[in-house]
Amino acid sequence: MEAQRGLVLLTFVNVALAAATTIAQVRAAAVPNEVAPVVRTRALQIVDDEGRVRASIAVLPAKSEEGGARNAETVLLRLITERGRPSVKIAASEEGAGISFAGPTGTKETYVKLGASGNISSLTLKNEDGRERILTP
């Protein structure tokens, strides 16, 4: 008799747990997906199905170059082709901002750059054959 009561009690507990789990899942499905108001991170990468980085945004620290030139801290957005070429770049710093579009993979000198640095702005167009045009106001 004791064993039978124990089995009945165990069955009741299992049914209660199953019901509680089902109710919790139904409630979770009924609640609309909540969106975090802000995502805070130092960098963000978007990858494709093969795990290759296809887009990134990061804050690059300020650094000094050889010869004394200094690069300011910069926010950089890159859009990258399936072959790994960063074809679109958008950069912003206290010293200037710019956007560039590079030619397809296999080219080295085909690009468009639009930038503003200090009080100077320019548009540079360059072809793979070396022809270049720089437009300034």
N, C-alpha and C positions, 0 to 999 in steps of 0.2 A: 503494500500500500504506500509506503514511504517513497519508493522508487517511482511509482505512478504519479504521485503528487509532485515530485521533483521534475519529472518530464513535462507535466502540464504547466508548471511554473516556468520552466525553461522555454517551452513553446510560446507562452504568453510574452515573455521578455523579448524573444526573437521577433514576434509579430509587431510589438511596440517599437522596437528599433527600426524595423523595415518601414513602418508607417512614418516614423519621424524623419528618416532619411528621404523618403519619397516626398514628404511635405516640404522639406528644405530645398530639394531640387526643383520642385514646382515653383516655389517662391523665388528662387534665384533666376529661373527662366522667365518669370513674369516681370521682374524688375528690369527696366531698360538698362542697357550697358552704360555704366557711369564713365565719364571721361575725366581724366585728371586735368585740373585747370592749368597746370604748368608742369613741364618736364624740364628738370635742371640736370645738365650734364656738361662735361668739358668738350666732348666731341660726339658726333653722330655719324654712323655709317649705314648706308643701305646696300644690301648685297643681293645678288641674283640667286637663282636656283643652284648654281655651282659654288656659291660662297664667295664669288669675286665682288670686291667693292665697286659699286656702280655710281654712288654719290656719297659725298662726305661734306660735313661742315665742322670746322674746328677753329679754335682760337690758337694762333701760333704765337709763341712768346717773342718778345723783342730780342734781337741778337746783333752782335757786332761782326762785321765782315773783315776780311784781311784788308789792310790799307786804311782802316779807320772808319769806313762807312758803317752806318748803323741802320738796321731795319726796325721799324716800330712794331709793336704788338699788332697783329693783323687777324681779322676774321676772314676765313677763306672757305668759299663754297666751290666744290668741284663736281662736275658731271662727267662721268667716265664711260668710254665705250666698252663694248664686250671684249675688246683686245687690250684694255688697260690704259688707253690714251685719255688723259684728262682734256676733253674737247672744249668744255665751257668752264671758265673760272670767273668768279666774282669775288673781289677783295675789298676790304674797307679797313682803314686805319686812321689815326689822327692826322697823318701827313698827306693822305690822299685816298682815292678809291679808283677802281677800274674794273673793266670786264674784258675778257678775251675769248675769242672763238678760234680754235685751232682747226687746221685741215684734217683730212682723214689719216688713219694710221698709215705710215710709210712716208708721210711728208714731214719735213723739218722746218720749212720756211714759209708755209702757207698759213696766214693768220690775220685776224682783225683785232686791234686793241683800241679801246676807248678808255681814256683815263683823265683824271684830274689830280694834280699834285701841286700843293701849295696854291698859287694863284694862276696856274697854267693848265690848260686843258688841250687834249690832242686826240686825233683819230689816226691810227696807223693801219694801212692796208698793205699786205705783202703777199706776193705770189711765189710759188716754188722756183720760178725762173729767175728770182732775184729782184724783179721789179717791185718798187716800193713807193708808196705815196703817203706823206704825212700831212695831215690837214690841221691847222691851228687857226684860231680866230684872228 
